[in-house]
């Protein structure tokens, strides 16, 4: 397995912690080949100036977050920027689009820059304006003419954005002016305001000629402006992941209705072509897409994402507006364990010992043991299985020459190691919120 040591270490460290790696997910992608062609075509559509809205459904533990981050890696290979936003009833409510936009900017990343890449992207855009102005024949030695040419080019490229979000364009002008003057404090304040941050110093806003804070109605205009900047700085589009939208089921009914309406508005705006280069991916449980406390509460939105899942999952259409993740089977879990074992061995002190002590038979035994401890539900087991495989078994085999996992290790899973859904599975319960019985008066 030809993988850099840094990449290998990042993946292994994340699995040891029981979290989804932020990179290197192609090394662990099991069962996703069926989606590759359709998703590649959709990413190409976004890169060519089109727009896409996609929904992914799956039970808890089916790999929705993994899928979203795997798609994010594919997007970066196509030069798209990526932002993952975790929808939360308290920190990032979906009905507050200004908050969603702020989290988008906080988590914005590219193939070259980790979150938050907003400043690097804006600076790259400014540099591109200068380069294009010089290429038009303006002399580099004539500072005044260059400044005028860059300002004129900025106005022309932001003309469409200015009609929808004039303050976004004004803030970009203010940022460029502050940087040119060497006033970095003002530049930082203006950039924070561009990123949707509240409580920006009044002096910075005055310098840029803007007032107040970003609101719900201005957020979509700012998103439009950001896409323009991305496109002109070498990133043809943006993959925006809205993860865990099923949390909307837990909020008050009026808040839920506002959030669903905001989602409908976003879908309609994408369909209208307002956001060239935008690919929005939402993830949620079947209960959210089918239940009366979720998507079905707003029929216009439900109809836009309606997809037939009554057929054999083998024949699901990956090009549909909504796709489902079937979750891990015992066979997929075994394949995943083998991949992780091989990846670990590629950087171990004694690779042959790792491959011998933790052979396919042992990986299968451990997978069955973990699955059995979680009520026989293989779909809930991947996180715990990989955490045990790496932290309890492979690390010990690598460090202790006389450690034999068959003789010296017995699987133990404490309640504190599990999340609420894994604990429910271990107790023999359901993993679906719709199947939990409530004792109501």
C-alpha positions as CSV (number, residue, x, y, z in Angstrom):
1,X,0.0,0.0,0.0
2,X,1.8,3.1,-1.3
3,X,0.7,5.8,1.2
4,X,2.7,8.7,2.7
5,X,3.6,8.3,6.4
6,X,1.8,11.5,7.3
7,X,-1.4,10.4,5.6
8,X,-1.2,7.0,7.1
9,X,-0.7,8.4,10.6
10,X,-3.6,10.9,10.3
11,X,-6.0,8.1,9.4
12,X,-4.8,5.7,12.0
13,X,-4.8,8.4,14.8
14,X,-8.4,9.3,13.9
15,X,-9.5,5.6,14.1
16,X,-7.7,5.2,17.4
17,X,-9.8,8.1,18.8
18,X,-13.0,6.6,17.3
19,X,-13.6,9.5,14.9
20,X,-13.9,9.9,11.1
21,X,-10.6,10.9,9.5
22,X,-10.6,14.3,7.8
23,X,-8.5,13.0,4.9
24,X,-7.4,9.8,3.4
25,X,-10.9,8.4,3.2
26,X,-10.4,6.8,-0.2
27,X,-8.2,4.3,1.7
28,X,-11.2,3.2,3.8
29,X,-14.0,3.6,1.3
30,X,-15.9,0.2,1.2
31,X,-19.0,-0.2,-0.8
32,X,-19.0,3.3,-2.3
33,X,-17.9,2.4,-5.8
34,X,-21.6,2.2,-6.9
35,X,-21.9,6.0,-6.3
36,X,-18.6,7.1,-7.9
37,X,-19.7,7.6,-11.5
38,X,-22.8,9.6,-10.7
39,X,-21.1,11.7,-8.0
40,X,-18.2,12.4,-10.3
41,X,-20.6,13.7,-13.0
42,X,-22.4,15.9,-10.4
43,X,-19.1,17.4,-9.2
44,X,-18.2,18.0,-12.9
45,X,-21.5,19.8,-13.3
46,X,-20.7,22.1,-10.3
47,X,-17.2,22.7,-11.6
48,X,-18.7,23.7,-15.0
49,X,-20.9,26.3,-13.4
50,X,-24.0,24.2,-12.8
51,X,-25.5,23.5,-9.4
52,X,-26.6,20.4,-7.6
53,X,-28.7,19.5,-4.5
54,X,-28.3,16.0,-3.1
55,X,-29.7,14.2,-0.1
56,X,-28.1,11.2,1.6
57,X,-30.1,9.1,4.0
58,X,-29.0,6.3,6.3
59,X,-29.5,5.0,9.8
60,X,-27.1,6.0,12.6
61,X,-23.8,4.3,12.0
62,X,-24.3,3.8,8.3
63,X,-21.5,6.1,7.4
64,X,-23.2,9.4,6.4
65,X,-20.4,11.6,7.8
66,X,-17.8,9.3,6.3
67,X,-19.6,9.5,2.9
68,X,-19.8,13.3,3.1
69,X,-16.1,13.7,3.8
70,X,-15.2,11.1,1.2
71,X,-17.1,13.2,-1.3
72,X,-15.3,16.3,0.0
73,X,-12.0,14.7,-1.0
74,X,-13.3,14.0,-4.5
75,X,-14.5,17.6,-4.7
76,X,-11.0,19.0,-3.8
77,X,-9.5,16.8,-6.5
78,X,-11.7,18.7,-8.9
79,X,-10.5,22.0,-7.4
80,X,-13.7,22.8,-5.6
81,X,-13.7,24.3,-2.1
82,X,-15.4,22.4,0.6
83,X,-17.3,23.3,3.8
84,X,-18.9,20.9,6.3
85,X,-21.5,22.4,8.6
86,X,-23.0,20.3,11.4
87,X,-26.7,21.4,11.9
88,X,-27.4,21.8,15.6
89,X,-30.5,23.1,17.3
90,X,-28.5,25.4,19.5
91,X,-25.2,26.3,17.7
92,X,-26.2,26.1,14.0
93,X,-30.0,26.1,13.6
94,X,-30.9,25.7,9.9
95,X,-33.5,28.5,10.0
96,X,-30.8,31.0,10.8
97,X,-29.0,31.1,7.4
98,X,-26.6,33.8,8.6
99,X,-25.3,31.3,11.2
100,X,-25.1,28.6,8.6
101,X,-23.1,31.0,6.4
102,X,-20.8,31.9,9.3
103,X,-20.1,28.2,10.0
104,X,-19.5,27.7,6.3
105,X,-16.8,30.3,6.3
106,X,-15.3,29.0,9.5
107,X,-15.0,25.5,8.0
108,X,-14.1,26.5,4.4
109,X,-11.2,24.5,3.1
110,X,-9.4,23.8,-0.2
111,X,-6.9,21.2,-1.4
112,X,-4.2,23.7,-0.4
113,X,-5.6,25.4,2.7
114,X,-7.3,23.9,5.8
115,X,-10.2,25.6,7.6
116,X,-10.6,28.5,7.7
117,X,-9.4,29.2,4.2
118,X,-11.4,32.4,3.7
119,X,-8.5,34.8,4.0
120,X,-6.3,32.7,1.7
121,X,-9.1,32.6,-0.9
122,X,-9.8,36.4,-0.8
123,X,-6.1,37.2,-0.9
124,X,-5.8,34.8,-3.9
125,X,-8.7,36.6,-5.6
126,X,-7.1,40.0,-5.1
127,X,-3.8,38.7,-6.5
128,X,-5.7,37.3,-9.6
129,X,-7.2,40.8,-10.1
130,X,-3.8,42.3,-10.2
131,X,-2.4,39.7,-12.5
132,X,-5.3,40.1,-14.9
133,X,-4.9,43.9,-14.8
134,X,-1.2,43.5,-15.6
135,X,-2.0,41.1,-18.4
136,X,-4.3,43.7,-20.0
137,X,-1.3,46.0,-20.6
138,X,-1.1,48.1,-17.4
139,X,2.4,48.8,-16.3
140,X,3.6,47.3,-13.0
141,X,5.6,50.5,-12.4
142,X,2.5,52.8,-12.7
143,X,1.0,52.2,-9.2
144,X,-1.9,54.7,-9.8
145,X,-2.9,53.1,-13.1
146,X,-2.7,49.6,-11.7
147,X,-4.8,50.6,-8.7
148,X,-7.4,52.1,-11.0
149,X,-7.4,49.0,-13.3
150,X,-7.8,46.6,-10.4
151,X,-10.6,48.7,-9.0
152,X,-12.4,48.7,-12.3
153,X,-12.0,45.0,-12.8
154,X,-13.3,44.4,-9.2
155,X,-16.4,46.4,-10.0
156,X,-17.1,44.5,-13.2
157,X,-16.6,41.1,-11.7
158,X,-18.8,41.9,-8.7
159,X,-21.5,43.7,-10.8
160,X,-24.0,40.8,-10.5
161,X,-23.2,40.2,-6.9
162,X,-23.6,43.9,-6.1
163,X,-27.2,43.8,-7.3
164,X,-28.0,41.0,-4.8
165,X,-25.6,41.8,-2.0
166,X,-24.1,45.3,-2.4
167,X,-22.5,45.2,1.0
168,X,-20.5,42.1,0.2
169,X,-18.9,44.0,-2.7
170,X,-18.4,47.0,-0.5
171,X,-16.6,45.0,2.1
172,X,-14.3,43.5,-0.5
173,X,-13.4,47.0,-1.6
174,X,-12.8,48.0,2.0
175,X,-10.6,44.9,2.6
176,X,-8.5,45.6,-0.4
177,X,-8.1,49.3,0.6
178,X,-7.1,48.4,4.1
179,X,-4.5,45.8,2.9
180,X,-3.0,48.3,0.4
181,X,-2.7,50.9,3.2
182,X,-1.1,48.3,5.5
183,X,-3.9,48.7,8.0
184,X,-4.1,45.0,9.0
185,X,-6.4,45.5,12.0
186,X,-9.1,47.0,9.8
187,X,-8.5,44.4,7.1
188,X,-9.0,41.6,9.7
189,X,-12.2,43.2,10.9
190,X,-13.6,43.6,7.4
191,X,-12.7,40.0,6.6
192,X,-14.5,38.8,9.7
193,X,-17.5,40.8,8.7
194,X,-17.3,39.2,5.2
195,X,-17.3,35.8,7.0
196,X,-20.5,36.6,8.8
197,X,-19.0,37.2,12.2
198,X,-21.0,39.3,14.6
199,X,-19.6,42.0,16.9
200,X,-17.0,43.4,14.4
201,X,-15.5,46.7,15.4
202,X,-17.5,49.7,14.2
203,X,-14.3,51.3,13.0
204,X,-13.7,48.5,10.6
205,X,-17.2,48.6,9.3
206,X,-17.1,52.4,8.8
207,X,-13.8,52.0,6.8
208,X,-15.6,49.5,4.5
209,X,-18.7,51.6,4.3
210,X,-21.0,48.9,5.7
211,X,-23.3,48.8,8.8
212,X,-24.9,46.3,11.0
213,X,-24.4,42.5,11.0
214,X,-25.3,39.9,8.4
215,X,-28.9,38.7,8.7
216,X,-30.9,35.8,7.4
217,X,-32.0,37.5,4.2
218,X,-28.5,38.7,3.3
219,X,-26.8,35.3,3.8
220,X,-27.8,34.0,0.4
221,X,-26.4,37.1,-1.2
222,X,-23.2,36.6,0.6
223,X,-23.0,33.0,-0.5
224,X,-23.5,34.2,-4.1
225,X,-20.6,36.6,-3.6
226,X,-18.4,34.0,-2.1
227,X,-19.0,31.7,-5.1
228,X,-17.9,34.5,-7.4
229,X,-14.7,35.0,-5.4
230,X,-14.0,31.3,-5.4
231,X,-14.5,31.0,-9.1
232,X,-12.2,33.9,-9.9
233,X,-9.5,32.6,-7.5
234,X,-9.2,29.2,-9.2
235,X,-11.9,27.2,-7.4
236,X,-14.8,26.6,-9.8
237,X,-17.3,25.8,-7.1
238,X,-18.1,24.8,-3.5
239,X,-19.3,21.6,-1.9
240,X,-21.5,22.6,1.1
241,X,-22.3,19.7,3.4
242,X,-25.2,20.2,5.8
243,X,-24.7,17.2,8.1
244,X,-27.3,15.8,10.6
245,X,-30.3,17.7,9.4
246,X,-32.4,15.1,11.3
247,X,-31.8,17.3,14.4
248,X,-34.7,19.4,13.1
249,X,-37.0,16.8,14.5
250,X,-36.1,17.8,18.1
251,X,-36.8,21.5,17.9
252,X,-40.1,23.3,18.5
253,X,-42.6,23.0,15.7
254,X,-42.4,26.7,14.7
255,X,-38.6,26.5,14.5
256,X,-38.8,23.3,12.6
257,X,-41.2,24.9,10.1
258,X,-38.9,27.8,9.6
259,X,-35.9,25.5,9.1
260,X,-37.7,23.4,6.5
261,X,-38.8,26.5,4.7
262,X,-35.2,27.7,4.6
263,X,-34.2,24.4,3.1
264,X,-36.9,24.7,0.5
265,X,-35.8,28.2,-0.3
266,X,-32.2,27.0,-0.8
267,X,-33.4,24.1,-3.1
268,X,-35.5,26.6,-5.2
269,X,-32.6,29.1,-5.5
270,X,-30.3,26.3,-6.6
271,X,-32.8,25.2,-9.2
272,X,-33.2,28.8,-10.4
273,X,-29.5,28.9,-11.2
274,X,-28.7,31.6,-8.7
275,X,-25.7,29.8,-7.3
276,X,-23.4,28.6,-10.2
277,X,-20.8,26.1,-8.9
278,X,-22.7,25.2,-5.7
279,X,-23.2,21.6,-4.7
280,X,-25.2,21.2,-1.6
281,X,-25.3,17.8,0.2
282,X,-27.6,17.2,3.1
283,X,-27.5,14.1,5.3
284,X,-30.2,12.6,7.5
285,X,-31.9,9.5,8.8
286,X,-34.8,7.8,7.1
287,X,-37.0,9.0,9.9
288,X,-36.3,12.6,8.9
289,X,-37.1,12.0,5.2
290,X,-40.2,9.9,5.9
291,X,-41.5,11.0,9.2
292,X,-44.2,13.6,9.9
293,X,-41.8,15.5,12.2
294,X,-39.3,15.8,9.3
295,X,-39.4,16.5,5.6
296,X,-43.0,15.4,5.1
297,X,-44.1,18.3,7.2
298,X,-43.4,20.5,4.2
299,X,-45.0,18.8,1.1
300,X,-43.3,21.1,-1.5
301,X,-39.9,20.2,-0.1
302,X,-40.8,16.5,0.3
303,X,-41.9,16.3,-3.3
304,X,-38.6,17.8,-4.6
305,X,-36.6,15.0,-2.8
306,X,-39.1,12.2,-3.2
307,X,-37.3,9.0,-4.4
308,X,-38.6,5.4,-4.7
309,X,-36.8,3.1,-2.3
310,X,-39.2,0.2,-2.5
311,X,-37.1,-1.7,-4.9
312,X,-34.1,-3.9,-4.1
313,X,-31.2,-1.6,-2.8
314,X,-29.0,-3.1,-5.5
315,X,-31.0,-1.2,-8.1
316,X,-31.0,2.2,-6.3
317,X,-30.4,5.0,-8.7
318,X,-27.3,6.9,-7.6
319,X,-28.3,9.8,-9.9
320,X,-31.5,10.5,-7.9
321,X,-32.0,13.5,-5.8
322,X,-31.9,11.3,-2.7
323,X,-29.7,8.3,-2.2
324,X,-29.5,5.8,0.6
325,X,-26.6,4.2,2.4
326,X,-27.3,0.6,3.1
327,X,-25.0,0.4,6.1
328,X,-22.3,-2.1,6.8
329,X,-22.8,-5.8,6.2
330,X,-20.6,-8.3,8.1
331,X,-18.7,-8.8,4.8
332,X,-18.1,-5.1,4.4
333,X,-16.9,-4.8,8.0
334,X,-14.4,-7.6,7.4
335,X,-13.1,-5.9,4.2
336,X,-12.8,-2.6,6.1
337,X,-10.9,-4.3,8.9
338,X,-8.5,-5.8,6.4
339,X,-7.8,-2.5,4.8
340,X,-7.0,-0.8,8.1
341,X,-4.8,-3.7,9.2
342,X,-2.8,-3.5,5.9
343,X,-2.6,0.3,6.2
344,X,-1.3,0.0,9.8
345,X,1.2,-2.7,8.8
346,X,2.7,-0.5,6.0
347,X,4.2,1.8,8.6
348,X,4.7,-0.7,11.5
349,X,8.2,-1.6,12.9
350,X,7.7,-5.2,11.7
351,X,5.0,-5.4,9.0
352,X,5.2,-9.2,8.7
353,X,4.5,-9.6,12.4
354,X,1.4,-7.4,12.2
355,X,0.1,-9.3,9.2
356,X,0.7,-12.6,10.8
357,X,-0.6,-11.9,14.3
358,X,-3.7,-10.0,13.0
359,X,-4.5,-12.2,10.0
360,X,-7.9,-12.2,8.2
361,X,-9.2,-14.9,10.5
362,X,-8.5,-12.8,13.6
363,X,-10.0,-9.7,12.0
364,X,-13.1,-11.7,11.3
365,X,-13.3,-13.0,14.9
366,X,-12.9,-9.5,16.3
367,X,-15.6,-8.1,13.9
368,X,-18.0,-10.8,15.0
369,X,-17.3,-10.2,18.6
370,X,-17.9,-6.4,18.4
371,X,-21.0,-6.9,16.3
372,X,-22.3,-9.4,18.8
373,X,-21.7,-7.0,21.7
374,X,-23.8,-4.4,19.8
375,X,-26.9,-6.6,19.4
376,X,-25.7,-8.3,16.2
377,X,-26.1,-5.0,14.3
378,X,-23.1,-4.8,11.9
379,X,-24.3,-1.4,10.7
380,X,-23.7,0.1,14.2
381,X,-20.3,-1.6,14.7
382,X,-17.7,0.1,12.4
383,X,-16.6,2.9,14.8
384,X,-16.2,0.7,17.8
385,X,-14.6,-2.1,15.7
386,X,-12.0,0.1,14.2
387,X,-11.2,1.8,17.5
388,X,-10.7,-1.6,19.1
389,X,-8.7,-3.0,16.2
390,X,-6.3,-0.1,16.1
391,X,-6.0,0.9,19.8
392,X,-6.4,-2.4,21.6
393,X,-4.9,-4.8,19.1
394,X,-2.6,-3.4,16.4
395,X,-0.9,-0.9,18.7
396,X,0.0,-3.7,21.1
397,X,1.2,-6.1,18.4
398,X,3.4,-3.3,17.1
399,X,4.9,-2.3,20.4
400,X,5.2,-5.7,22.3
401,X,7.0,-8.5,20.5
402,X,5.4,-11.2,22.7
403,X,1.9,-9.9,22.5
404,X,-0.5,-12.4,20.9
405,X,-4.1,-11.0,20.6
406,X,-5.6,-14.5,20.7
407,X,-3.9,-15.3,24.0
408,X,-3.6,-11.9,25.7
409,X,-6.6,-9.9,24.6
410,X,-10.3,-10.3,25.4
411,X,-12.8,-7.8,24.0
412,X,-14.4,-5.5,26.6
413,X,-16.7,-2.6,25.7
414,X,-17.6,-0.2,28.5
415,X,-20.7,1.9,28.4
416,X,-18.7,5.1,28.4
417,X,-17.1,4.1,25.1
418,X,-20.4,4.1,23.3
419,X,-22.6,6.8,22.0
420,X,-26.3,6.7,22.6
421,X,-27.1,4.7,19.5
422,X,-24.4,2.2,20.1
423,X,-25.6,1.8,23.8
424,X,-29.1,1.3,22.5
425,X,-28.0,-1.4,20.1
426,X,-25.9,-3.1,22.9
427,X,-29.0,-3.2,25.0
428,X,-30.9,-4.9,22.2
429,X,-33.0,-1.8,21.4
430,X,-33.8,-0.1,18.1
431,X,-31.5,2.4,16.5
432,X,-34.3,4.3,14.9
433,X,-36.0,7.2,16.8
434,X,-39.3,6.4,15.1
435,X,-39.3,2.9,16.7
436,X,-38.7,4.2,20.3
437,X,-41.9,3.8,22.3
438,X,-42.8,6.7,24.5
439,X,-45.0,6.3,27.6
440,X,-47.2,9.3,27.3
441,X,-50.3,10.1,29.5
